[in-house]
Amino acid sequence: MTQTQLIIVIVIAVVVIAIIVTLVALRLRKKRRIAAMDPEERELYEAERHYRETVDKARKTLQATQHSWDQRVKDAEESLKEARRIGYRPLGSLEKVDLFEDHLETPDGAFQLSGGPVTAIVETAEQLTATRQDALSRAGKEIMRELSTQAGGEGPSTQYLLIETPIFVTVRRLRDGDVVKARQFASSINSAAASTDELALRRREAADAAQSKLDQVKMDMQAAVQAAQQELDRVKTDTERLDAARQAYQHIKGVAATTEGPIAAPAAEPAAPTEVPKTHPDEKETHPDEKGAQ
């Protein structure tokens, strides 16, 4: 450790010790001040401290309640959004064909699965040209020419994904490593096409349940926050002990002032004459000289 670093460490240590000593001194001073208080003054001090702590606790409870229920409402809203997404979520993608729970997107067009029968298969060029002539004719002349060429000898075992909808037919050539994945993808397309009604029902039921839960959470939040606010209002107005302590302290202070007043007056200065209250506005005071004259 260099000399500069040592000096810095020492300075920091001195500052920390000074802070600790100051805090301890202030705490001891406060304890001595409280111990020196009269009973009435100490009760006022304790009443004020109790009132502040009670109000602060109720205010923090209100804030914590509000924050907690805000999060619950947020979670319920997210659950509702998730329920409404049922039937629209993505299921997979292969060779520029994207499958969603409710529809299909291909280079040849998009199709809602609820709009009619959809079939997907994976076959070789030779098998497709032998069994799917009608579907291939709808796919276009270029596709027909390619598959015929492949089936004729250039690649009869080349695998293709064929998707047939009432609107269009999509044929996608597959790489050798994608054949297994393509068969699974075709199965997913067929399953999704057969599940559209079920998904719609699930979405509706899930959304209804999530909406009911959100409404209930909001009602519970309103009740909880209202109860916390009422408790804060109650402790704010609960000043019975504080008022009594203030009254007792003011009374003792007033008595002490009355008792100590003449003693505190200078000895050379005569005491002020005590004013006698008049019993009636028209009644005159009798002066001592006038009484002697009589």
N, C-alpha and C positions, 0 to 999 in steps of 0.2 A: 504494500500500500504506500503510495507516495505521500509526501508531507501535505500537499494540497487536499488530497482525499481524506487524510486523517483530520485535518482542520474542519472540513465540511461535516464529517461524522460527529466530531465533538460539538460543533455548533448546533447540529440537528438534535443531538442528545440534550444539550442545555435547553434548547427551546421546548422540547417535549417535557422535560422535567419542570420547567417553569410553568407550562400550561397545567400540568398535573397539580403542582403545588397551589396554583391560583384557584383551580377548581375545588380542591380540598378546603382551602381557606374560605372560599365563598360558601361552601356547604356548611362548614363549622360556624361561620358567622351567622348564617341563616338559622341554624339550630339554636345558637345562643340567643338570637333575637326572639325566636319563638318561645324559648324557655323563659325569657324575661317578661313576656306578655302577661297582662292581667287575665283572669279567667274569661271575662267578657270579650276582650280583644282577641284572645286565642280562639274562642268559639266563633267569632266573626271570621277570623282567618281560615279556620277549618271549614266553615260553612261556604265561604267564597270558593275555596279550593274544591270542595265536594261538588258545588254547583258547576264549576267549569269542567271538571272531569266527567260529570254525568252528561252534560250537554255535548262535549266532544265525543264521548263514546256513542251517544245516540246518533250524532251526525256521521261518524265513521260507519256505523251500522247501516244507515240509510245509503251511503255511498257504496258500500260493499254489496248491499242488496240490489241496488240498481245495476251495478256492474255484472253481478252474477246472473241476473235475469236477462240482461241484454245479451249475454253470451248464449243463454239457453234459447232465446228467440232467434238469434243468428243461426244456431245449429238446426233449429226446427225449419227455418227458411231454406237452409241448404238441403235438408231432407226432402222438402217439397220440390225443390228444383230437380233433385236426383230422381224423384218419383216421376216427374213429368218427362224426364229423358228416356224412360223405359220405352223401348220400341224404336228409338232413334240412334242408339249407340253403334259405333263401328264394330264389326265382327272380324274383319280381315281384308287382306289385299294380296293380289297376285297378278302379275303381267298386265298392269294398268287396269285391272278390274277391282273395284272397291265394293265390298259388301257391308251393308248396314242392316240393322234389324228390320227396317221398314222398306228399304229400297236398294237398288243395285245401280252402280255407275260404271259404264264401260266406254271405250273409245267410240262405240257405235251408238251410244245414247244411254239415258237413265230410265229406270223403270221402277214404279211402285209395286212391291211384291203382292200387295192386296189387289192389284188390277187384273190378275188372271194367272193361269198356270205358268210356272217357271220350272225348267228342268236344266240340270247341269251334269255333264258326263265327261270322263277322260277316256279317250280311245285313240288307237293308232290311225294313221291316215288311211290304211287299207280297210279297217273296220268302219270308219266313218263313211267312206265312199260306197261301201257295200250296203250299209243299213240306214244312212241318214241323208239320202239324196234330196229329199224335200227340204230339210233344214239347211243343207248346204247351198241349195239353189237360192234360198232367201238371204244367205250371207253374202252373195255377190259372185260375179264371174271370176274375179281374181282369186278368191278363196277356193272356188271350184277347181280352177286351173292348177293352183298350188297343190291341193290335196290329190288331184288326179296324177300329177307328175310324181309326187311322193309315193303314191300307191302303185304306180307303174314300174317302180324299180329303183328310184333314187333314194327312197327312205320309207319303205312301207311300215317300218316299226316306229317311226317318229310319232311321239305322243302329242295330242292336242286337247285343249279344254274347249268344249262346246257348250254354250249357254243359249237356250232357246226361250224367248218370251213371245207374247202375242204381237209385239211391235217390231222386234228386230232379233237377229241371231248374231252372236259374237263367237268367233273362233280364234283361239290364241294358241300359238305354237309354244311348246314347253321345252325347256332344257332338260337333259337327262336327270339332273340332280333335283328337279322340281316335281317329278312325277308323283311321288308319295304325298308331298305337300298339296299338289293340285287335286288329288283324289279327296283329301280331307276338306279342301276348300269347296269342291263341288258338293260334298255332303253337307257342308254348312249352308250353302246356297239353297239346297233342296229343303233342309230343315227350317230355315228362315222363311221360305215361301209358304211352308205348311203351318207356320206358327203365327201368322199375322193377326188372326182373330184373337188368339190367346194372349198375345202381347198387348193388344188394344185393351182387353179386359183387365189384364194385370196393371197396365198403366193407369187406367181409370180408378181401379180399387186402391192402388198405392197412393195416387194423388189425393183421393178423397180422405184416406186415412191420415196422410201427412198434413192436409189442410185442417182436419179436425184437431190434430195434435198441436199445430201452430196456434189455432184459435184458443185452445185450452191453456197453452203456455202463456199466451198474452193475458188471458184472464187471471191466471195465477200470479203473473208478474204484477199486474195492476193491484191485486189484493195485497201482495207482499210489500210492495213499495208504499202503498197507502198506509199499511200498518206501521211500517218503519217511520214514515213521515208523521203519523199521529203520535208515535212514541216520542219523537223529537219535539213536537209541539208541546206535549205534556210535560216533559222535563224542563222545557224552557219556562213554562208558567208555574212550575212547582217551586216557588220561592218562599215557602212557609218558614223553613229553618233559617234561610238567609235574612228574611225580613225580621224575624224574631231576634236574631243575633245583632242585626244593625240597630234595632230599637233598644236592646239592652245596652249595647255599647254607647249609643248616643245618650241614653239615660245616665249611665255611670259617668260619662264625660261631662254631662251637664251638671251633675251633682258635685263632681270634683272642681269644676270651674266656680260654682257658687261658694263652695267651702273655702277654696284657696284665694278667692278674690280679695278680701280685706287684708289678708296677710301679705299679699304681694304688693299692696299699695305703699308708697313712701311714708315714713313715720312723721315727717315734718308737715305733711299735707293733711289737713283735717278731712275727716270722712264727709262725703257728700250727704246732704240732708235727704232723708227718705221722703219721697213724695206720697202723700196720703191721698188716696183716690176720693174724689168728690162723690157724695151720695146722690147729688141732684145737680143739674146744670145751673140752677139759680142760686144754690147755696154758696155763700162766701166763706173763705177760710178766716179763722180768727187769729190775728197776729199776737204774739206774746206780749208786746208793749201795750196793746189795746186792752188785754186782759188785766194787766197790772193796773192800768188807769182806772178800770172799773172798780 
